[in-house]
């Protein structure tokens, strides 16, 4: 298997102040490398956030014995009619997962004011304190994808959800949910055309909420809420280095 990762920016590389346009990744067998690379490059070139002039594609071989094989999170959908209702529902779910009202408010304020956040923000689930100290770079969950059989089985169970966007998001949410010290995740996209977001954790699954921002809004990202006893280095090491394949 190979990890294939893409990131794209406008105005130069992210590290030199470039505006984040798009990112994506997956795990694939060698036979699908060229097709996958082409798909990710097309995603970078045809994104509604802007015209990418920096595209980085990274390909790394992953040993079979290094793979952590996981079942995808259970999926449910909460249909709402407005951003206000959607965020209220997201907050209620997050409280049930164990996140405090203070931490939820801080997380939502971060997402609604961040248009160039490249990775996730890590917050203490009780105090709301930011723990990663990485600015706009944040923490990226990487090295993950579907097995061919797993995706076929999942898409047959959820035919109405079997789009590349949702499948990719579910892979990420599943990997994150199994991270040590993770309490919950909150996410809505920075894509101005996509208004659905989600909350998730290991026990309750992946809960889609149909309206977490207004169409045309380029702000968004993801928040990882972690427990008081979290060890940040091991948490980040799992997200950035452990290879996960969904079955």
C-alpha positions as CSV (number, residue, x, y, z in Angstrom):
1,X,0.0,0.0,0.0
2,X,1.0,3.6,-0.6
3,X,0.1,6.8,1.2
4,X,-0.8,9.5,-1.4
5,X,-1.1,13.0,0.0
6,X,-1.8,16.4,-1.7
7,X,-1.9,20.0,-0.5
8,X,-2.5,23.1,-2.6
9,X,-2.2,26.8,-2.0
10,X,-2.5,30.1,-3.8
11,X,0.3,32.7,-3.5
12,X,3.1,30.2,-2.9
13,X,3.6,27.4,-0.4
14,X,1.7,27.4,2.9
15,X,4.9,28.0,4.9
16,X,5.5,31.2,3.0
17,X,2.0,32.6,3.6
18,X,0.1,30.9,0.7
19,X,-3.6,30.8,1.1
20,X,-4.8,27.2,1.6
21,X,-6.9,25.9,-1.3
22,X,-7.3,22.2,-0.9
23,X,-5.9,19.0,0.5
24,X,-6.6,15.3,0.2
25,X,-5.2,11.9,0.7
26,X,-5.7,8.1,0.7
27,X,-4.0,4.7,0.9
28,X,-4.0,2.7,-2.3
29,X,-2.2,-0.3,-3.9
30,X,0.6,0.4,-6.4
31,X,-1.7,-0.3,-9.3
32,X,-3.8,2.7,-8.5
33,X,-1.0,5.2,-7.8
34,X,-1.2,7.1,-11.2
35,X,-5.0,7.3,-11.2
36,X,-5.1,8.5,-7.6
37,X,-2.4,11.1,-8.2
38,X,-4.3,12.4,-11.2
39,X,-7.5,12.7,-9.2
40,X,-5.9,14.6,-6.4
41,X,-4.2,17.0,-8.8
42,X,-7.5,17.7,-10.5
43,X,-9.1,18.4,-7.1
44,X,-6.4,21.0,-6.4
45,X,-6.8,22.6,-9.8
46,X,-10.6,22.8,-9.8
47,X,-11.4,24.0,-6.3
48,X,-13.9,26.7,-5.5
49,X,-11.6,28.3,-2.9
50,X,-9.2,29.7,-5.6
51,X,-6.6,29.1,-8.2
52,X,-3.8,27.0,-6.8
53,X,-0.3,27.9,-7.9
54,X,1.4,25.6,-5.4
55,X,0.6,21.9,-5.4
56,X,2.6,19.3,-3.4
57,X,2.0,15.6,-3.9
58,X,3.7,13.1,-1.5
59,X,3.8,9.4,-2.1
60,X,5.2,6.9,0.5
61,X,5.1,3.2,0.7
62,X,3.4,1.7,3.8
63,X,4.3,-1.8,5.0
64,X,1.4,-4.1,5.5
65,X,2.4,-4.9,9.1
66,X,2.2,-1.2,10.0
67,X,-1.5,-0.9,9.1
68,X,-4.1,-0.5,11.8
69,X,-7.3,-1.9,10.4
70,X,-10.5,-0.3,11.7
71,X,-14.3,-0.6,10.9
72,X,-15.8,2.8,9.9
73,X,-17.8,4.7,12.4
74,X,-21.5,4.4,12.4
75,X,-23.1,7.2,10.3
76,X,-26.2,9.2,11.1
77,X,-27.6,12.5,9.7
78,X,-29.3,15.4,11.5
79,X,-31.4,17.5,9.1
80,X,-31.6,21.2,10.2
81,X,-33.0,24.3,8.5
82,X,-30.4,26.9,9.5
83,X,-26.9,27.5,10.7
84,X,-28.2,28.5,14.1
85,X,-30.1,25.2,14.5
86,X,-27.2,23.2,13.2
87,X,-24.7,24.7,15.6
88,X,-27.1,24.3,18.5
89,X,-27.5,20.6,17.6
90,X,-23.7,20.2,17.2
91,X,-23.2,21.8,20.7
92,X,-25.8,19.5,22.3
93,X,-24.1,16.4,20.8
94,X,-20.6,17.6,21.9
95,X,-21.9,18.1,25.5
96,X,-23.2,14.6,25.5
97,X,-19.8,13.4,24.3
98,X,-18.1,15.1,27.2
99,X,-17.1,18.6,25.9
100,X,-17.9,21.6,28.1
101,X,-20.0,24.6,26.9
102,X,-16.9,26.8,27.3
103,X,-14.8,24.6,25.0
104,X,-17.6,24.3,22.5
105,X,-17.9,28.0,22.3
106,X,-14.2,28.5,21.8
107,X,-14.1,25.8,19.1
108,X,-17.0,27.2,17.2
109,X,-15.6,30.7,17.3
110,X,-12.3,29.5,16.0
111,X,-13.9,27.7,13.0
112,X,-16.2,30.6,12.1
113,X,-13.2,33.0,11.9
114,X,-10.6,30.7,10.2
115,X,-10.3,30.8,6.4
116,X,-6.7,29.6,6.2
117,X,-6.5,26.8,8.8
118,X,-4.5,23.9,7.2
119,X,-4.8,21.4,10.1
120,X,-6.9,20.8,13.1
121,X,-6.8,22.8,16.3
122,X,-6.4,20.7,19.5
123,X,-8.4,22.0,22.5
124,X,-8.8,20.8,26.0
125,X,-12.4,19.4,26.2
126,X,-13.0,21.0,29.6
127,X,-11.1,24.3,29.6
128,X,-11.1,25.1,25.9
129,X,-7.3,25.8,26.1
130,X,-5.5,25.4,22.8
131,X,-2.8,22.8,23.3
132,X,-1.1,22.4,19.9
133,X,0.4,25.9,19.5
134,X,0.8,25.5,15.8
135,X,-1.1,28.5,14.5
136,X,-2.6,28.1,11.1
137,X,-0.7,24.9,10.4
138,X,-2.6,23.0,13.1
139,X,-2.4,19.2,13.3
140,X,-3.1,17.0,10.3
141,X,-4.4,13.5,10.5
142,X,-2.6,11.6,7.7
143,X,-1.9,8.2,6.2
144,X,-5.4,6.7,6.0
145,X,-7.8,5.3,3.4
146,X,-10.4,2.6,2.5
147,X,-9.7,-1.0,1.6
148,X,-11.5,-1.7,-1.7
149,X,-13.7,-4.3,-0.1
150,X,-14.5,-2.0,2.8
151,X,-15.6,0.8,0.6
152,X,-17.8,-1.4,-1.5
153,X,-19.5,-2.8,1.5
154,X,-20.0,0.6,3.2
155,X,-21.3,2.2,0.0
156,X,-23.9,-0.6,-0.4
157,X,-25.1,0.1,3.2
158,X,-25.2,3.9,2.7
159,X,-25.8,4.4,-1.1
160,X,-27.2,7.9,-0.5
161,X,-23.9,8.9,1.2
162,X,-21.4,7.2,-1.1
163,X,-19.6,10.3,-2.5
164,X,-15.8,10.8,-2.4
165,X,-16.2,13.8,-0.1
166,X,-18.2,11.9,2.6
167,X,-16.1,8.7,2.2
168,X,-12.9,10.7,2.7
169,X,-14.3,12.6,5.7
170,X,-15.4,9.3,7.3
171,X,-12.0,7.8,7.0
172,X,-10.5,10.8,8.8
173,X,-13.2,10.9,11.5
174,X,-12.7,7.2,12.1
175,X,-9.0,7.5,12.5
176,X,-9.3,10.5,14.8
177,X,-12.0,8.8,16.9
178,X,-9.6,6.0,17.8
179,X,-6.8,8.4,18.8
180,X,-5.7,8.2,22.4
181,X,-7.2,10.9,24.6
182,X,-9.7,12.0,22.0
183,X,-13.1,13.1,23.4
184,X,-14.8,14.4,20.3
185,X,-14.3,16.1,16.9
186,X,-16.1,19.1,15.4
187,X,-15.7,19.9,11.7
188,X,-17.2,22.0,8.9
189,X,-15.5,22.5,5.6
190,X,-13.8,25.7,4.4
191,X,-15.2,24.9,1.0
192,X,-17.6,27.8,0.2
193,X,-20.0,25.4,-1.7
194,X,-20.3,22.8,1.1
195,X,-22.4,23.6,4.2
196,X,-22.7,20.2,5.9
197,X,-20.4,19.4,8.8
198,X,-20.2,16.8,11.6
199,X,-19.4,15.9,15.1
200,X,-18.0,12.5,16.0
201,X,-16.4,10.3,18.6
202,X,-15.7,6.6,19.0
203,X,-18.8,5.6,20.9
204,X,-21.5,7.7,19.2
205,X,-20.1,7.6,15.6
206,X,-20.1,10.1,12.8
207,X,-23.0,12.5,13.1
208,X,-23.6,14.6,10.0
209,X,-25.4,18.0,10.5
210,X,-26.7,19.4,7.3
211,X,-26.2,23.1,7.9
212,X,-23.3,24.3,9.9
213,X,-22.4,27.4,7.9
214,X,-23.8,29.6,5.1
215,X,-23.1,28.9,1.5
216,X,-20.3,31.1,0.2
217,X,-18.5,31.2,3.6
218,X,-14.8,30.3,3.2
219,X,-14.2,29.8,7.0
220,X,-14.0,26.3,8.5
221,X,-11.7,23.6,9.7
222,X,-11.8,21.0,12.5
223,X,-11.4,20.9,16.2
224,X,-10.0,17.9,18.2
225,X,-11.2,18.0,21.8
226,X,-9.0,16.0,24.1
227,X,-9.1,14.9,27.8
228,X,-7.4,16.5,30.7
229,X,-4.9,13.6,30.9
230,X,-3.9,13.9,27.3
231,X,-0.2,13.4,26.3
232,X,0.0,15.7,23.3
233,X,3.1,14.1,21.7
234,X,1.6,10.7,21.6
235,X,-1.7,12.1,20.4
236,X,-0.1,13.9,17.5
237,X,2.2,11.0,16.7
238,X,-0.8,8.7,16.2
239,X,-2.6,11.2,14.0
240,X,0.5,12.0,11.8
241,X,2.3,8.7,11.7
242,X,0.0,5.7,12.2
243,X,-1.4,4.2,9.0
244,X,-5.1,3.3,9.2
245,X,-7.1,1.3,6.7
246,X,-10.9,1.0,6.9
247,X,-12.4,-2.4,6.4
